[in-house]
Amino acid sequence: MKSKITDILKASLSVKQQVLEDEHLLQTMEAVTKVVVDCFKHDGKVLFCGNGGSAADAQHLAAEFSGRFYVDREPLYAEALHVNTSYLTAVANDYSYNEVYARLVKAKGRKGDVLIGLSTSGNSGNIIEAFKVAKERGMIIVGFTGATGGKMKEYCDYLINIPSTDTPRIQECHITVGHIICQLVEEQYFGI
């Protein structure tokens, strides 16, 4: 069992090493940081969406902005769109599951706001529908995906496509990249 544990850790480290060596991904992370800072400076909001583990990651990252990351500071408007289960189940039942995020983006999204969608495959129908609405509204769209970017990539202004097809390894990197962006946004926005 110990060798299995070390193999999994090595696989996780390998994906992170590939991200570290990918100049385009590093530049995209920097660009997303600037976009999010600019959004907050213009009284905008950052909305997150995902499914399953990616929904948990979306909620986690939204909390880092709206709560705090490293320092005690003013909250920033960030929200995971799936946290109202009554809404989620009603819309999924009355319309379809593909509409659950799109309807909220119609209600909450404004020009200049940022929508971040997390999907390891990049093919989540409900996130793609939300991206379509966000595009119509003039929002900035960021996709966190796996290696190919899937169908989401054509809607993204910024694509953070982790170089892996292994769901757990992708999600581990999504949180790592998300934490990096949260830290940099906090430092730049608050002048820390």
FENPE-V33787 format. One record per residue. RES is the residue in one small letter. NEAR is the number of other ideal C-beta (glycine too) atoms within 12 Angstrom. Layout:
res | near
RES | NEAR
RES | NEAR
This chain:
res | near
m | 7
k | 8
s | 9
k | 10
i | 11
t | 12
d | 14
i | 18
l | 17
k | 15
a | 22
s | 25
l | 19
s | 21
v | 34
k | 26
q | 19
q | 23
v | 31
l | 19
e | 13
d | 22
e | 12
h | 17
l | 32
l | 20
q | 15
t | 30
m | 35
e | 22
a | 24
v | 36
t | 32
k | 23
v | 32
v | 45
v | 28
d | 21
c | 34
f | 30
k | 18
h | 19
d | 12
g | 30
k | 32
v | 47
l | 46
f | 49
c | 49
g | 42
n | 35
g | 21
g | 23
s | 40
a | 31
a | 22
d | 38
a | 40
q | 31
h | 29
l | 44
a | 35
a | 24
e | 33
f | 40
s | 26
g | 22
r | 20
f | 29
y | 16
v | 17
d | 11
r | 20
e | 14
p | 21
l | 31
y | 25
a | 38
e | 33
a | 35
l | 43
h | 35
v | 25
n | 20
t | 14
s | 13
y | 21
l | 25
t | 14
a | 17
v | 27
a | 23
n | 14
d | 14
y | 20
s | 16
y | 23
n | 23
e | 28
v | 37
y | 48
a | 36
r | 27
l | 34
v | 38
k | 24
a | 21
k | 30
g | 35
r | 25
k | 17
g | 23
d | 35
v | 48
l | 55
i | 55
g | 57
l | 51
s | 46
t | 39
s | 33
g | 36
n | 25
s | 36
g | 26
n | 36
i | 49
i | 35
e | 32
a | 47
f | 43
k | 28
v | 34
a | 40
k | 24
e | 19
r | 26
g | 19
m | 34
i | 35
i | 38
v | 46
g | 45
f | 48
t | 44
g | 34
a | 26
t | 22
g | 31
g | 30
k | 23
m | 42
k | 29
e | 19
y | 34
c | 37
d | 28
y | 35
l | 35
i | 45
n | 36
i | 46
p | 26
s | 29
t | 20
d | 20
t | 25
p | 23
r | 31
i | 39
q | 34
e | 29
c | 39
h | 43
i | 30
t | 29
v | 40
g | 41
h | 24
i | 29
i | 40
c | 38
q | 25
l | 28
v | 39
e | 31
e | 19
q | 21
y | 31
f | 22
g | 11
i | 15
